[in-house]
Amino acid sequence: MNTINMKLASGAGGITAWRPTAITGTEIALITAADAAPILPGLDLWDSWPLAHEDGRTAIVEGRQYWFFLSAPCFPDPGHRHNAAKIRLASLGGDGWRDHGDCLPEALSPGSREWAGSAVLHADGTSVTLLFTAAGRRGEGHSFEQRLFAASGVLGSQGPGGWMRSDELVRPDGARYFIAAEGEGTPGMIKAFRDPAWLRDPATGQAHLLFTGSAGWDDHAYNGVIGLATQGADGAWQLEDPLISAVGVNNELERPHVVLRAGRYYLFWSTQRRTFDPAGETGPNGLYAMVADQLRGPYQPVNGTGLVAGNPAAEPTQSYSWWVTGEGEVWSFIDHWGLQGRSFADHPELLRQQFGGTPAPVFRLTFDGVRVSLA
C-alpha cells in the first residue's frame, strides 16, 4: 500500500465508509403474474433510466417520457442477456409504451456490449448526452473490461437521437480505482468501473459523474466503492476520490445516483445479498442510500443502516436495479419472481419461466432528513 493509498484508506480524501449493522427494513410488495406482462414482447429488458433535465426532473416531451433500457433477445437462460446487451429506447405516454428500437448506431458503440448509464437533456432544451458503459471491445474476444462513454445527440420529434459521436470520459487510475479489465469472472464478483450517472450540483454549477467502482488501494475480495469525476472548464473529466467505500462489506454498489431534496444529497445505489462479504453483516437485494449536506460528504446511512427497501423475504430475487427519479418515483425490473422457495437446480425451467425481463411496479419515496421511506 503506497502513501497515497494509505491516505485514501484512512479517509483523508473525504471517503465515507459504509459499515452497516443489523440490516432490516421495509419490504417491497410481492410481484404478481399481472405485473410481469412484457412491455416489449420478444425482448428482455432490465436496467432502466429516463431522459432527465439537468436538475433531475424527468423530461416530458409532447406528453411522453423517454426511457432507456438494457435489452437482449429472450434467451432460454436469461443470464446470457448480459453478453448481448444493447441499449433500447422506448417512450411512455397516454397510449402506453412505444418501441423506438436500439438506441446507438453500431459505429458509435465501442464495446461488445452496452451496459447501464444515464441520459440528460441539457439546458438548451435540444442537446442530449447519453452516458453508458462499454463492456469489452467491439470486434474483440469477450472480456469484462468496462469503460465510461458519452454519446452526443439531439432531441427530435421521435425523442433523443441523431447521435453524432461517442467519447470516452475518464479512465481508472489503478490507485483510487481498480482497472476493471478482467477476462473472466463470477456474477457479483467481477470488479467494476461502470454505470455513469450525470449530476449538475446546484451548489456549484459543476457537472459530475457518479459511477460504480472497485477500490484500487485494497485488494479485499469485497471492495466496492462509489466513484466521482468532475468536469472542468475545458470540458475534460477528472477523477476524484470515491464518495463511499464498502471495503470489507460489499463488492458492488451498483448504479449510484443522487436525488436532491431540501438541500440534501441522497445518494442511492442497488446491491444484492450475494455481493456482501458473508463474514459480516448482509442485507437483502434492495435499494440503499446515504445522505449528506454536500456532494462530497461526509455521508450517513439513511434509516440507520442504508437500506431503503428490499425484496420480500418470500421472494428475495423478484426485482433489481432500482432507479430513483427526480420526482421520487422508483423504477426497477422484474428479475426472478414467484419462485415460492423453488430452486433452479431442482426446477431449471424456472430460469426462463419466472424471469420477468420487464419493468417492475413503480413505487414512490418520501424524504424526511435521514429517513427515506415508501410513500
C-alpha positions in Angstrom: 0.0 0.0 0.0 1.6 3.3 -1.1 1.4 6.6 0.7 -1.4 8.0 -1.5 -3.5 4.9 -0.9 -2.9 4.9 2.8 -4.4 8.4 2.9 -7.3 7.3 0.9 -7.9 4.3 3.2 -7.7 6.4 6.3 -10.4 8.8 5.0 -8.2 11.8 4.2 -9.9 12.1 0.9 -13.3 12.5 2.5 -14.4 9.0 1.7 -17.3 7.8 3.8 -17.0 4.1 4.9 -20.3 2.1 4.8 -20.3 -0.2 7.8 -23.9 -1.4 8.2 -25.2 -3.5 11.1 -28.4 -5.4 11.5 -29.8 -4.6 8.1 -33.6 -4.7 8.3 -36.2 -2.5 6.8 -39.2 -2.1 4.5 -40.1 -4.9 2.1 -41.2 -4.2 -1.5 -44.7 -5.6 -2.3 -44.9 -9.1 -3.9 -44.8 -9.1 -7.7 -47.7 -11.0 -9.4 -48.3 -12.5 -12.8 -50.2 -9.5 -13.8 -47.2 -7.3 -13.1 -44.9 -9.4 -15.3 -46.6 -8.8 -18.7 -43.9 -7.6 -21.0 -44.0 -4.0 -22.4 -41.8 -5.0 -25.4 -42.7 -8.7 -26.3 -39.7 -10.7 -27.6 -37.1 -8.7 -25.6 -35.8 -9.0 -22.1 -35.4 -5.5 -20.5 -33.6 -4.8 -17.3 -31.6 -1.7 -16.1 -33.5 1.5 -17.0 -33.1 5.2 -16.7 -35.1 8.2 -18.1 -34.2 11.2 -20.1 -33.9 13.8 -17.4 -33.4 17.6 -17.2 -30.1 18.9 -15.7 -31.9 19.4 -12.4 -33.0 15.7 -12.3 -36.7 16.2 -13.4 -37.9 13.5 -15.8 -38.2 15.1 -19.2 -41.7 15.1 -20.7 -41.7 15.8 -24.4 -45.2 16.3 -26.0 -46.7 14.2 -23.3 -44.2 11.4 -23.4 -41.3 10.2 -21.2 -38.3 8.6 -22.9 -36.7 5.6 -21.2 -33.5 3.7 -21.9 -33.4 0.0 -21.1 -30.7 -2.6 -21.4 -32.2 -5.2 -23.7 -31.5 -8.6 -25.3 -33.4 -11.4 -27.0 -35.2 -13.8 -24.7 -32.5 -16.5 -24.3 -33.5 -19.8 -22.7 -31.2 -18.8 -19.8 -31.8 -15.1 -19.1 -28.3 -14.9 -17.5 -26.9 -14.9 -21.1 -28.5 -11.5 -21.7 -25.5 -9.7 -20.2 -23.4 -11.0 -23.1 -25.7 -9.4 -25.7 -26.9 -6.3 -24.0 -27.9 -3.3 -26.1 -29.5 0.0 -25.1 -33.1 0.2 -26.2 -35.2 3.3 -26.4 -38.9 3.3 -25.5 -41.4 6.0 -24.7 -44.3 6.1 -22.3 -47.4 8.3 -22.9 -51.2 8.2 -22.7 -51.3 5.4 -25.3 -48.8 3.2 -23.3 -45.4 2.2 -24.5 -43.8 2.7 -27.9 -40.7 0.9 -29.0 -38.1 3.2 -30.7 -35.5 0.5 -31.4 -31.9 0.1 -30.5 -30.5 3.4 -29.3 -27.0 3.7 -30.7 -25.8 3.0 -34.2 -23.3 0.2 -34.4 -20.5 2.5 -35.4 -20.8 4.6 -32.2 -20.9 1.6 -29.9 -17.3 0.9 -28.8 -17.9 -2.2 -26.7 -19.0 -5.7 -27.4 -22.0 -5.0 -25.1 -23.6 -1.8 -23.8 -24.3 -1.6 -20.1 -26.1 0.9 -17.9 -25.7 4.7 -17.6 -27.9 7.8 -17.7 -29.2 10.4 -20.0 -29.5 14.2 -19.7 -31.4 16.8 -21.7 -29.3 20.0 -21.4 -30.5 23.5 -20.6 -30.8 24.5 -24.2 -33.7 22.0 -24.5 -32.2 20.3 -27.5 -28.8 18.8 -26.7 -28.8 15.3 -25.2 -26.0 13.3 -23.7 -26.3 9.6 -23.3 -23.8 8.2 -20.8 -23.2 4.5 -20.8 -20.8 1.6 -20.1 -18.9 0.0 -22.9 -18.3 -3.6 -21.8 -15.5 -5.4 -23.7 -14.4 -4.0 -27.1 -16.1 -4.2 -30.4 -14.7 -6.9 -32.6 -12.5 -8.5 -29.8 -13.0 -11.5 -27.6 -15.3 -11.5 -24.6 -14.0 -9.6 -21.5 -15.2 -7.8 -18.5 -13.3 -4.6 -19.4 -15.5 -1.6 -18.6 -15.2 1.9 -19.9 -17.3 5.0 -19.4 -18.6 6.7 -22.6 -20.9 9.5 -23.6 -22.7 9.9 -26.9 -23.9 13.3 -28.1 -27.3 13.7 -29.7 -30.3 15.9 -30.1 -33.9 15.8 -29.0 -36.1 15.3 -32.1 -39.7 14.5 -32.9 -39.1 10.9 -32.1 -37.2 11.6 -28.9 -33.5 11.6 -28.3 -31.4 10.5 -31.3 -29.2 11.9 -34.0 -26.1 10.5 -32.2 -23.1 12.2 -33.6 -20.1 11.0 -31.7 -19.1 8.7 -28.7 -16.3 9.7 -26.4 -14.5 8.0 -23.6 -14.9 10.2 -20.4 -12.4 9.1 -17.8 -10.2 6.1 -17.0 -9.5 4.3 -13.7 -6.1 5.2 -12.2 -5.2 1.9 -10.6 -4.7 3.7 -7.3 -8.1 5.0 -6.2 -10.0 2.9 -8.7 -9.2 -0.7 -9.8 -8.7 -1.1 -13.5 -11.7 -3.3 -14.4 -10.4 -5.4 -17.3 -10.8 -9.0 -16.3 -11.1 -11.7 -18.9 -13.3 -13.9 -16.8 -15.4 -13.5 -13.7 -18.2 -14.8 -11.5 -21.5 -12.9 -11.4 -21.4 -10.4 -8.5 -17.6 -10.7 -8.1 -16.2 -9.0 -11.1 -14.5 -5.7 -10.5 -16.2 -2.5 -11.6 -15.8 0.7 -13.5 -19.3 1.3 -14.9 -22.8 2.9 -14.5 -22.0 6.6 -15.1 -24.8 8.8 -13.7 -24.8 12.5 -14.6 -25.3 15.2 -12.0 -25.3 19.0 -12.0 -24.5 20.2 -8.5 -26.8 23.2 -7.8 -24.4 24.4 -5.1 -21.5 24.9 -7.6 -23.0 24.6 -11.0 -20.4 21.9 -11.8 -21.2 18.7 -13.7 -20.2 15.4 -12.1 -20.3 11.7 -12.8 -21.0 9.1 -10.2 -20.1 5.5 -11.0 -19.7 2.0 -9.7 -16.1 1.2 -8.9 -13.7 -1.1 -7.0 -11.1 0.2 -4.6 -7.7 0.4 -6.1 -6.0 0.7 -2.7 -7.3 -2.5 -1.2 -7.4 -6.0 -2.7 -10.1 -7.3 -0.4 -12.5 -9.6 -2.4 -15.3 -7.3 -1.4 -14.1 -3.8 -2.2 -16.9 -1.8 -3.9 -16.9 1.9 -4.0 -19.0 4.8 -5.4 -16.7 6.9 -7.6 -16.8 10.6 -8.6 -15.5 12.5 -11.5 -15.8 16.3 -12.2 -15.9 18.2 -15.5 -13.5 21.1 -15.7 -13.9 24.4 -17.5 -12.2 22.8 -20.6 -14.8 20.1 -20.7 -12.4 17.3 -19.6 -13.4 15.0 -16.8 -11.1 14.4 -13.8 -11.2 11.6 -11.3 -11.8 12.4 -7.7 -11.6 10.3 -4.6 -14.6 7.9 -4.1 -17.5 9.2 -2.1 -18.4 5.9 -0.5 -16.3 2.8 0.4 -17.6 -0.6 1.2 -14.3 -2.4 1.5 -14.8 -5.5 3.6 -18.6 -5.1 3.3 -19.8 -5.4 -0.3 -18.3 -5.9 -3.8 -20.9 -4.0 -5.9 -22.6 -0.7 -5.1 -24.4 -0.6 -8.5 -26.0 2.3 -10.4 -25.3 5.1 -7.9 -27.2 8.3 -8.5 -28.1 11.4 -6.5 -31.5 12.9 -5.8 -31.7 16.3 -4.2 -34.3 17.2 -1.5 -34.4 20.3 0.7 -30.7 20.9 0.2 -29.7 17.3 1.0 -27.9 14.9 -1.3 -29.5 11.4 -1.3 -27.0 9.0 -2.9 -28.8 5.8 -3.9 -27.4 2.5 -5.1 -28.6 -1.1 -5.7 -26.9 -4.2 -4.4 -27.6 -7.9 -3.8 -27.2 -10.3 -0.8 -24.7 -12.4 -2.8 -22.3 -9.4 -3.1 -22.0 -8.8 0.7 -19.0 -10.3 2.4 -20.5 -13.4 4.1 -18.2 -13.0 7.0 -20.0 -9.8 8.0 -23.4 -8.2 8.0 -25.5 -8.9 4.9 -28.7 -7.3 3.6 -31.3 -8.2 1.0 -31.3 -7.4 -2.7 -32.5 -3.9 -2.4 -32.3 -0.1 -2.8 -29.8 1.5 -0.4 -28.8 5.1 0.2 -26.7 7.6 2.2 -27.3 11.3 2.7 -25.1 14.3 3.1 -25.4 18.1 3.2 -23.0 18.5 0.3 -22.0 16.3 -2.6 -18.6 15.3 -1.2 -20.0 14.4 2.1 -19.5 13.3 4.8 -22.4 10.9 4.3 -24.5 9.0 6.8 -26.7 5.9 6.1 -30.4 6.6 5.7 -32.6 4.8 8.1 -29.6 3.9 10.2 -28.2 1.1 8.0 -28.6 2.4 4.5 -31.5 0.1 3.4 -34.4 2.0 1.8 -36.4 -1.0 0.6 -35.6 -4.6 -0.1 -37.2 -7.6 -1.8 -39.5 -9.5 0.4 -38.0 -12.5 2.3 -40.5 -14.8 0.5 -39.2 -13.7 -2.9 -35.6 -12.4 -2.4 -34.8 -12.1 -6.2 -38.1 -10.7 -7.5 -36.7 -7.3 -8.7 -33.5 -5.4 -9.0 -31.7 -2.3 -10.3 -33.6 0.5 -8.7 -33.5 4.0 -10.1 -35.0 6.9 -8.2 -36.2 9.7 -10.5 -36.2 13.4 -9.6 -39.9 13.1 -8.7 -39.1 10.4 -6.1 -40.5 7.5 -8.2 -38.6 4.2 -8.1 -38.2 2.2 -11.2 -36.7 -1.3 -11.4 -37.1 -4.5 -13.4 -38.7 -7.9 -12.6 -36.0 -10.4 -12.1 -36.8 -14.0 -11.0 -40.2 -13.7 -9.3 -42.7 -16.2 -8.0 -40.2 -18.9 -7.2 -42.0 -19.8 -4.0 -38.9 -21.3 -2.5 -38.1 -23.5 -5.5 -34.5 -23.8 -6.7 -33.1 -23.7 -10.3 -31.2 -26.8 -9.5 -34.5 -28.7 -9.0 -36.5 -26.7 -11.5 -34.3 -25.5 -14.3 -37.4 -24.5 -16.3 -37.9 -21.6 -13.9 -34.8 -19.8 -15.3 -36.9 -18.7 -18.2 -40.4 -19.3 -17.0 -40.1 -17.0 -13.9 -37.9 -14.3 -15.3 -39.8 -11.1 -15.8 -37.5 -9.0 -18.0 -39.8 -6.0 -17.9 -40.3 -3.0 -15.7 -41.5 -3.8 -12.1 -44.3 -1.9 -10.5 -43.2 1.7 -9.7 -43.4 2.9 -6.1 -42.7 6.3 -4.6 -40.5 7.6 -1.7 -40.9 10.2 1.0 -37.9 12.1 2.3 -37.5 13.3 5.8 -34.0 14.2 6.8 -32.1 10.9 7.4 -35.2 8.9 6.8 -36.3 7.7 3.4 -39.4 5.5 3.3 -42.0 4.1 0.8 -44.9 6.5 0.3 
